[in-house]
């Protein structure tokens, strides 16, 4: 298992080459109750922290990042670094009912 710094280095290296927003990500970002800008997602990638690791993801080993967008609103971004790009799988505003106060830990139901 990689450390958070190693993961972020891979994610950010891929993003420096190219950031590819998958259709699902764009659909989720453009929902009227979210309206997440691409620049906000890029801010999460550049300055966010790793919250979860999904080694078995069908789209490739992916990661959930937490960062903050406009007006310091929390944003979760799921991404997978590839050799020549970073794929943004989805981006959303974490639900306060499903996440701890710091949006880093899922609330057990």
C-alpha positions in Angstrom: 0.0 0.0 0.0 1.3 3.4 -0.9 1.5 6.4 1.5 -0.7 9.4 1.0 2.2 11.4 -0.2 3.2 8.8 -2.8 -0.4 8.6 -4.0 -0.7 12.4 -4.3 2.6 12.6 -6.2 1.2 10.1 -8.7 -2.1 11.9 -9.0 -0.5 15.3 -9.4 2.1 14.0 -11.9 -0.7 12.6 -14.1 -2.7 15.8 -13.7 0.3 17.9 -14.9 0.1 16.0 -18.2 -3.6 16.1 -18.7 -6.9 16.0 -16.8 -9.7 14.1 -18.4 -13.2 14.5 -17.0 -15.2 11.4 -17.6 -18.9 11.8 -18.7 -20.2 10.7 -15.3 -18.0 13.3 -13.5 -19.3 16.1 -15.8 -22.9 14.9 -15.2 -22.5 15.0 -11.5 -20.6 18.3 -11.4 -23.4 20.0 -13.5 -26.3 19.0 -11.2 -28.1 22.1 -10.2 -27.7 21.3 -6.5 -23.9 21.0 -7.0 -22.5 23.2 -9.8 -18.9 22.2 -9.2 -16.5 24.0 -11.5 -13.6 22.3 -13.3 -11.3 24.8 -11.5 -12.6 23.6 -8.2 -11.8 20.0 -9.1 -8.3 21.0 -10.2 -7.9 22.8 -6.8 -8.9 19.6 -5.0 -6.3 17.6 -7.1 -3.6 20.2 -6.4 -4.2 20.7 -2.7 -6.5 18.0 -1.4 -5.8 14.9 0.8 -6.4 11.2 0.2 -9.5 10.0 2.1 -10.0 6.5 0.6 -8.2 4.1 -1.6 -10.0 1.9 -4.1 -7.4 -0.7 -5.4 -10.1 -2.9 -7.0 -12.0 -0.2 -8.9 -13.0 -1.5 -12.4 -11.7 1.7 -14.0 -8.3 1.2 -12.4 -6.8 1.9 -9.0 -8.6 5.0 -7.9 -8.6 7.4 -4.9 -11.1 9.6 -3.1 -9.6 13.1 -2.5 -11.0 15.7 -0.2 -10.4 19.4 -0.9 -12.2 22.7 -0.8 -13.7 24.7 -3.6 -15.3 28.1 -3.8 -16.3 29.6 -0.5 -14.4 26.8 1.2 -17.1 24.2 0.5 -15.9 20.6 0.8 -15.6 18.6 -2.4 -14.9 14.9 -2.9 -13.1 13.9 -6.1 -12.7 10.3 -7.2 -9.8 10.0 -9.7 -7.5 7.4 -11.2 -4.0 8.3 -12.4 -3.0 6.8 -15.7 0.4 7.0 -17.5 -0.5 10.1 -19.5 -3.5 11.6 -17.8 -5.6 11.9 -14.7 -9.1 10.6 -15.1 -11.7 12.3 -13.0 -14.3 9.7 -12.3 -16.7 11.8 -10.3 -16.9 14.9 -8.1 -19.6 15.7 -5.5 -20.3 17.6 -2.3 -20.2 15.2 0.6 -23.4 14.7 2.5 -23.1 15.8 6.1 -25.3 12.8 7.1 -22.9 10.3 5.5 -19.5 11.8 6.5 -17.9 12.9 9.7 -17.6 16.6 10.5 -14.2 16.8 8.7 -15.6 14.9 5.7 -12.8 12.3 5.9 -14.6 9.4 7.5 -17.8 7.7 6.5 -20.5 7.6 9.2 -21.4 4.1 10.2 -25.1 3.4 9.8 
